[in-house]
Amino acid sequence: MSAPVFATLGCRLNTYETEAMRELTAQAGVENTVVVNTCAVTAEAVRKARQEIRKLRRAHPNATLIVTGCAAQTEPETFAKMPEVDRVIGNTEKMQANTWADLGTEKVQVDDIMSVKETAGHLIDGFGTRSRAYVQVQNGCDHRCTFCIIPYGRGNSRSVPAGVVVDQIKRLVGSGYNEVVLTGVDLTSWGADLPGLPRLGNLVMRILKLVPDLPRLRISSIDSIEVDDDLMQAIATESRLMPHLHLSLQHGHDMILKRMKRRHLRDDAIAFCEQARGLRPDMVFGADIIAGFPTETDEMFQGSLDLVRECGLTWLHVFPYSPRKGTPAAKMPPVNGTAIKARAAALRAAGAGRVAQHLESQQGAHHAVLMETPRMGRTAQFTETLFDTDQPVGQIVPAIITGQTETALLARALP
């Protein structure tokens, strides 16, 4: 073994940071090392991290094994106690060149994430497949939802300046990328720490104006209550902004939303979806929804089920609630574990039904499909689309929809 082996768990931002660490370790000449970049979003994510660490130690018994990421940041002692682990490195430290140039002998290197004022978006020009690049424009979160440990793993919100973002995207387009995705922990808070307090819509409009050769711009998960007028204007007028928004909704009942310390009510979510779809009729929504939050009754859960229909959601990310030590929700009266599983299953079934409706509605439609592999690409709405003949990877292929599977469209390329 020579070059470091990386294992990445969790979000796109972690994947971005793994790519940056890959470059930093190469520059520092790090060898015979395994790096596990962990996630802390749920208790299950931490369990999977421990499982991955044990598996990698068995596969690489003589390597230096380093654990980093959000779980390492929020509970370093958990990983420092594992006999398989040699070093625990925090989220700030992992993005610093001097950390990898001199790993030292200290087992735990985790500083106060709340003191960090900068992002590391400048380290690489994004990552992705040959077709789609992801660009970090924001990190951290200033909100304190009662179920969420992530602010303690990521720190307060920090933004990458617009000029840096635009320059990165220009380079990516020059390298042949046809789609760029803006990513962050709390994307709609972008700009709150920058001079002039610009908003995400301003960044989107600047990118589209200053990078005219970019065919497709996509934004990842957003908080709909924080969407600004410029972003709504971009949705209405900019065809290069993809008609697919993933919403951080979390629940469909006002009392649970208040106990979660969210900043919106169910009517706000419904109104946003109606407005966005009115501006862009081909808009498709995804959403995060938690099943079994403490104190959730059957009636409250029904509010989440109803929200799937009332907002017209298609791509659901369903999270069975699991308590995170150190969060206020962990002290609230819990829901029975069997009920949590049943409610999560009901939400997933509702989501599968919505996907089926969406796929059926696309039959005979024409789409521009960005190819990820020779036989699979995605529409502007991020719908997986399968071809029966090879297509050029990374290119946008005009196609007609000819059928469907349970989860994907079937298509034929058009001349």
PLY file of the C-alpha trace (Angstrom):
ply
format ascii 1.0
element vertex 415
property float x
property float y
property float z
element edge 414
property int vertex1
property int vertex2
end_header
0.00 0.00 0.00
1.37 3.45 -0.90
-1.18 6.21 -1.62
-3.75 6.73 1.17
-7.05 4.86 1.06
-10.14 7.03 1.69
-13.61 5.99 2.87
-16.32 8.65 2.73
-19.63 8.50 4.61
-22.44 11.02 4.46
-23.09 14.10 2.38
-21.77 15.61 -0.83
-19.75 18.10 1.21
-17.87 15.22 2.80
-17.17 13.84 -0.66
-15.86 17.24 -1.72
-13.59 17.38 1.32
-12.30 13.87 0.71
-11.15 15.00 -2.73
-9.39 17.96 -1.12
-7.72 15.64 1.41
-6.63 13.39 -1.43
-4.72 16.34 -2.91
-3.36 17.51 0.47
-2.03 14.06 1.37
-0.44 13.69 -2.07
1.33 17.03 -1.66
2.54 15.99 1.80
3.73 12.57 0.61
1.50 10.69 3.07
1.68 6.91 2.56
0.38 3.69 4.11
-2.61 5.49 5.62
-6.37 4.90 5.76
-8.63 7.94 6.22
-12.29 7.52 7.22
-14.35 10.69 6.67
-17.37 10.21 8.95
-20.93 11.51 9.14
-22.83 12.39 12.32
-26.33 13.15 11.01
-27.90 10.16 12.82
-26.90 7.60 15.43
-27.01 5.05 12.62
-24.42 7.09 10.69
-22.04 6.90 13.66
-22.64 3.15 13.97
-21.82 2.70 10.28
-18.63 4.73 10.76
-17.47 2.40 13.54
-18.33 -0.61 11.38
-16.37 0.83 8.44
-13.36 1.51 10.67
-13.26 -2.09 11.88
-13.57 -3.42 8.33
-10.77 -1.19 7.04
-8.49 -2.11 9.93
-8.91 -5.79 9.05
-8.15 -5.03 5.40
-5.12 -2.84 6.21
-3.64 -4.15 9.49
-0.33 -2.26 9.19
-1.62 1.13 8.00
-2.06 4.29 10.06
-5.83 4.65 10.45
-7.14 8.21 10.76
-10.75 9.15 11.56
-12.07 12.58 10.64
-15.37 14.23 9.63
-18.44 15.29 11.58
-18.64 12.29 13.92
-14.96 12.71 14.78
-15.60 16.41 15.45
-18.65 15.90 17.67
-17.50 12.84 19.64
-13.73 12.42 19.26
-13.46 10.36 22.42
-15.71 7.67 20.91
-13.23 7.03 18.12
-10.09 7.66 20.17
-11.13 4.73 22.38
-11.37 2.33 19.45
-8.26 0.10 19.31
-8.38 0.21 15.50
-7.85 4.00 15.41
-4.45 5.73 15.43
-5.50 9.39 15.01
-8.67 11.48 15.30
-8.60 14.72 13.29
-11.27 17.47 13.35
-13.16 18.98 10.43
-10.99 22.10 10.39
-7.71 20.27 10.77
-8.44 17.83 7.93
-8.52 20.71 5.43
-5.18 22.21 6.47
-1.98 21.34 4.60
0.17 21.49 7.76
-1.94 18.75 9.39
-0.93 16.26 6.71
2.64 17.55 6.42
3.20 16.69 10.10
0.69 14.26 11.61
2.65 14.28 14.89
2.08 11.90 17.78
-1.01 13.45 19.39
-3.89 10.99 19.01
-6.69 13.59 19.02
-6.38 16.81 17.03
-9.83 18.41 17.26
-10.20 22.14 17.93
-13.27 24.32 18.56
-15.19 24.31 15.28
-17.19 27.37 16.37
-14.07 29.52 16.14
-13.62 28.81 12.40
-14.36 31.81 10.16
-13.41 30.54 6.70
-14.45 27.81 4.29
-12.10 25.57 2.36
-13.88 25.99 -0.95
-10.72 27.23 -2.60
-8.82 23.96 -2.22
-10.18 22.20 -5.30
-12.30 23.20 -8.29
-15.10 20.80 -7.42
-15.43 17.09 -7.89
-17.76 14.74 -9.67
-18.18 12.40 -12.55
-17.16 13.34 -16.07
-20.59 14.91 -16.46
-21.41 16.77 -13.24
-19.23 18.77 -10.86
-20.08 19.72 -7.27
-18.85 23.06 -5.94
-18.83 23.93 -2.25
-20.09 27.48 -1.73
-21.01 27.34 1.96
-20.22 25.41 5.15
-21.63 25.31 8.67
-25.02 26.34 10.06
-26.21 29.15 12.36
-29.53 27.44 13.15
-30.07 25.10 16.07
-32.78 22.62 15.14
-33.44 20.50 18.20
-32.71 17.17 16.47
-29.52 18.18 14.68
-25.90 17.70 15.76
-24.41 19.00 12.49
-23.71 22.62 13.61
-21.43 21.15 16.28
-19.61 19.19 13.61
-19.48 21.94 10.99
-19.45 25.16 12.99
-21.22 28.41 12.15
-22.19 29.37 8.62
-19.37 30.54 6.34
-19.67 31.50 2.67
-17.28 31.26 -0.27
-17.13 34.69 -1.97
-19.03 34.91 -5.26
-15.93 35.79 -7.26
-14.16 32.64 -6.10
-17.22 30.53 -6.99
-17.56 32.08 -10.44
-13.86 31.56 -11.21
-14.10 27.90 -10.15
-17.12 27.31 -12.36
-15.44 28.98 -15.33
-12.53 26.56 -14.96
-14.89 23.59 -14.66
-16.79 24.58 -17.80
-13.47 25.05 -19.55
-12.61 21.48 -18.52
-15.74 20.17 -20.22
-18.32 19.93 -17.44
-21.90 20.46 -18.61
-23.51 20.70 -15.17
-22.45 22.26 -11.88
-24.18 21.67 -8.54
-23.85 24.22 -5.73
-23.49 22.49 -2.35
-23.37 23.50 1.30
-24.64 22.58 4.75
-27.23 25.40 4.83
-27.14 26.64 1.26
-29.80 29.34 1.56
-27.77 31.07 4.29
-25.04 31.78 1.70
-23.86 35.38 1.85
-25.01 36.30 5.38
-21.36 36.64 6.47
-20.14 38.44 3.32
-19.92 42.22 2.71
-23.24 43.61 1.56
-25.11 40.49 2.78
-25.82 39.02 -0.67
-28.33 36.17 -0.95
-28.21 32.83 -2.75
-30.35 34.15 -5.60
-27.74 36.83 -6.25
-25.04 34.16 -6.51
-27.15 32.06 -8.90
-27.89 35.05 -11.15
-24.21 36.08 -11.18
-23.08 32.58 -12.14
-25.58 32.37 -14.99
-24.64 35.83 -16.24
-20.86 35.55 -15.90
-20.54 31.94 -17.09
-22.71 31.98 -20.22
-21.20 28.73 -21.51
-22.47 26.74 -18.49
-25.34 24.62 -19.85
-26.86 23.52 -16.53
-26.74 24.87 -12.97
-28.30 22.90 -10.14
-28.70 23.79 -6.47
-28.76 21.13 -3.77
-30.85 21.05 -0.59
-32.39 24.39 0.42
-34.49 25.77 3.26
-37.58 27.06 1.44
-38.41 29.70 4.08
-35.06 31.39 3.34
-35.47 31.58 -0.44
-35.04 35.16 -1.66
-36.71 37.10 -4.48
-33.71 36.78 -6.83
-33.79 33.00 -6.54
-37.51 32.99 -7.33
-36.76 35.23 -10.31
-34.10 32.78 -11.48
-36.57 29.90 -11.15
-39.05 31.84 -13.28
-36.71 33.09 -16.01
-33.50 31.05 -16.20
-33.89 27.84 -18.17
-30.29 26.85 -17.33
-31.26 26.60 -13.65
-32.53 23.05 -13.34
-36.22 22.55 -12.34
-35.41 20.33 -9.36
-35.31 21.54 -5.76
-34.62 19.40 -2.70
-36.33 20.94 0.32
-35.41 20.64 3.98
-39.01 20.26 5.23
-38.56 17.65 8.02
-42.24 17.44 9.04
-45.82 18.27 8.12
-47.34 19.23 11.47
-46.93 22.67 13.00
-46.48 21.51 16.60
-43.66 19.14 15.65
-42.07 21.83 13.46
-42.07 24.14 16.49
-40.57 21.43 18.70
-37.94 20.86 16.03
-37.26 24.64 16.16
-37.77 24.91 12.42
-38.40 28.33 10.92
-41.43 27.47 8.80
-44.93 26.09 9.22
-46.66 23.55 6.97
-48.61 26.28 5.13
-45.29 28.00 4.32
-44.01 24.81 2.67
-47.19 24.33 0.66
-47.23 27.98 -0.44
-43.60 27.82 -1.57
-44.16 24.70 -3.65
-47.26 26.21 -5.26
-45.40 29.43 -6.05
-42.32 27.70 -7.46
-44.40 25.33 -9.59
-46.48 28.28 -10.80
-43.28 29.98 -11.97
-41.83 26.76 -13.42
-44.51 24.17 -14.24
-41.95 21.40 -14.86
-40.48 21.82 -11.36
-39.96 18.61 -9.36
-39.40 18.59 -5.60
-37.48 16.31 -3.30
-37.63 16.62 0.49
-36.16 15.41 3.77
-38.80 14.17 6.22
-38.23 12.72 9.70
-40.53 9.94 10.93
-41.15 9.40 14.63
-39.82 12.66 16.09
-40.35 12.71 19.89
-43.99 13.40 20.92
-45.23 12.67 17.37
-48.76 11.21 17.51
-50.53 9.30 14.74
-52.43 12.48 13.89
-49.21 14.52 13.69
-47.57 11.90 11.50
-50.58 12.04 9.18
-49.62 15.67 8.61
-46.33 14.54 7.09
-48.07 11.95 4.91
-50.53 14.59 3.71
-47.69 17.03 3.02
-46.25 14.66 0.40
-49.43 15.11 -1.64
-50.12 18.76 -0.78
-46.61 19.90 -1.76
-46.46 17.52 -4.72
-43.21 15.97 -3.50
-41.51 13.31 -5.62
-38.05 12.36 -4.35
-38.29 11.66 -0.60
-35.38 11.17 1.79
-37.03 9.55 4.82
-35.16 9.51 8.13
-36.44 7.39 11.03
-35.73 9.56 14.06
-32.79 8.53 16.20
-31.68 10.58 19.22
-28.36 12.42 19.04
-26.66 12.92 22.40
-26.27 16.61 23.15
-29.38 17.74 21.24
-32.57 19.01 22.96
-34.76 16.47 21.13
-32.87 13.60 22.77
-34.46 14.66 26.09
-38.02 14.76 24.74
-40.50 11.86 25.24
-39.63 9.30 22.55
-41.91 7.49 20.12
-41.99 3.69 20.25
-39.35 2.20 17.95
-41.83 -0.10 16.20
-44.06 2.89 15.43
-41.09 4.83 14.06
-40.27 2.00 11.66
-43.88 1.69 10.54
-44.21 5.42 9.93
-40.94 5.55 7.98
-42.18 2.65 5.85
-45.47 4.45 5.19
-43.61 7.58 4.08
-41.34 5.57 1.79
-44.39 3.89 0.27
-45.96 7.29 -0.35
-42.73 8.41 -1.96
-42.62 5.34 -4.20
-46.17 6.12 -5.30
-45.20 9.68 -6.16
-42.20 8.47 -8.16
-44.44 6.10 -10.11
-46.82 8.97 -10.92
-43.94 11.15 -12.05
-42.49 8.46 -14.30
-45.88 7.75 -15.85
-46.43 11.46 -16.56
-43.22 11.60 -18.61
-44.21 8.99 -21.21
-43.73 10.37 -24.72
-42.03 13.52 -23.42
-38.85 14.95 -24.90
-35.96 15.51 -22.49
-32.36 16.69 -22.56
-30.50 13.96 -20.66
-27.04 14.48 -19.16
-25.23 11.14 -19.53
-23.46 9.76 -16.42
-22.59 6.36 -17.93
-22.92 5.08 -21.52
-26.46 3.83 -20.79
-27.68 6.06 -17.91
-28.25 9.78 -17.56
-30.56 12.23 -15.79
-33.17 14.68 -17.00
-33.29 18.29 -15.86
-35.59 17.11 -13.04
-32.87 14.61 -11.97
-34.90 11.60 -13.08
-32.73 8.56 -13.84
-33.06 7.69 -17.53
-31.91 4.47 -19.19
-30.97 4.00 -22.88
-30.70 0.79 -24.88
-27.70 2.04 -26.88
-24.47 3.69 -25.75
-24.41 7.48 -25.52
-21.43 9.83 -25.01
-20.72 10.19 -21.28
-20.76 13.79 -20.11
-22.83 15.02 -23.02
-26.42 16.28 -23.04
-28.44 13.96 -25.27
-31.89 14.85 -26.68
-34.24 11.93 -26.08
-37.85 10.76 -26.17
-39.25 8.78 -23.25
-40.49 5.35 -24.36
-41.22 3.54 -21.09
-40.35 3.17 -17.43
-39.09 0.82 -14.73
-40.04 1.14 -11.04
-37.47 3.87 -10.52
-36.30 5.14 -13.90
-37.39 6.29 -17.35
-36.58 4.42 -20.55
-35.52 6.55 -23.48
-34.43 6.57 -27.09
-31.88 9.11 -28.28
-33.10 11.55 -30.93
-30.98 12.65 -33.87
0 1
1 2
2 3
3 4
4 5
5 6
6 7
7 8
8 9
9 10
10 11
11 12
12 13
13 14
14 15
15 16
16 17
17 18
18 19
19 20
20 21
21 22
22 23
23 24
24 25
25 26
26 27
27 28
28 29
29 30
30 31
31 32
32 33
33 34
34 35
35 36
36 37
37 38
38 39
39 40
40 41
41 42
42 43
43 44
44 45
45 46
46 47
47 48
48 49
49 50
50 51
51 52
52 53
53 54
54 55
55 56
56 57
57 58
58 59
59 60
60 61
61 62
62 63
63 64
64 65
65 66
66 67
67 68
68 69
69 70
70 71
71 72
72 73
73 74
74 75
75 76
76 77
77 78
78 79
79 80
80 81
81 82
82 83
83 84
84 85
85 86
86 87
87 88
88 89
89 90
90 91
91 92
92 93
93 94
94 95
95 96
96 97
97 98
98 99
99 100
100 101
101 102
102 103
103 104
104 105
105 106
106 107
107 108
108 109
109 110
110 111
111 112
112 113
113 114
114 115
115 116
116 117
117 118
118 119
119 120
120 121
121 122
122 123
123 124
124 125
125 126
126 127
127 128
128 129
129 130
130 131
131 132
132 133
133 134
134 135
135 136
136 137
137 138
138 139
139 140
140 141
141 142
142 143
143 144
144 145
145 146
146 147
147 148
148 149
149 150
150 151
151 152
152 153
153 154
154 155
155 156
156 157
157 158
158 159
159 160
160 161
161 162
162 163
163 164
164 165
165 166
166 167
167 168
168 169
169 170
170 171
171 172
172 173
173 174
174 175
175 176
176 177
177 178
178 179
179 180
180 181
181 182
182 183
183 184
184 185
185 186
186 187
187 188
188 189
189 190
190 191
191 192
192 193
193 194
194 195
195 196
196 197
197 198
198 199
199 200
200 201
201 202
202 203
203 204
204 205
205 206
206 207
207 208
208 209
209 210
210 211
211 212
212 213
213 214
214 215
215 216
216 217
217 218
218 219
219 220
220 221
221 222
222 223
223 224
224 225
225 226
226 227
227 228
228 229
229 230
230 231
231 232
232 233
233 234
234 235
235 236
236 237
237 238
238 239
239 240
240 241
241 242
242 243
243 244
244 245
245 246
246 247
247 248
248 249
249 250
250 251
251 252
252 253
253 254
254 255
255 256
256 257
257 258
258 259
259 260
260 261
261 262
262 263
263 264
264 265
265 266
266 267
267 268
268 269
269 270
270 271
271 272
272 273
273 274
274 275
275 276
276 277
277 278
278 279
279 280
280 281
281 282
282 283
283 284
284 285
285 286
286 287
287 288
288 289
289 290
290 291
291 292
292 293
293 294
294 295
295 296
296 297
297 298
298 299
299 300
300 301
301 302
302 303
303 304
304 305
305 306
306 307
307 308
308 309
309 310
310 311
311 312
312 313
313 314
314 315
315 316
316 317
317 318
318 319
319 320
320 321
321 322
322 323
323 324
324 325
325 326
326 327
327 328
328 329
329 330
330 331
331 332
332 333
333 334
334 335
335 336
336 337
337 338
338 339
339 340
340 341
341 342
342 343
343 344
344 345
345 346
346 347
347 348
348 349
349 350
350 351
351 352
352 353
353 354
354 355
355 356
356 357
357 358
358 359
359 360
360 361
361 362
362 363
363 364
364 365
365 366
366 367
367 368
368 369
369 370
370 371
371 372
372 373
373 374
374 375
375 376
376 377
377 378
378 379
379 380
380 381
381 382
382 383
383 384
384 385
385 386
386 387
387 388
388 389
389 390
390 391
391 392
392 393
393 394
394 395
395 396
396 397
397 398
398 399
399 400
400 401
401 402
402 403
403 404
404 405
405 406
406 407
407 408
408 409
409 410
410 411
411 412
412 413
413 414
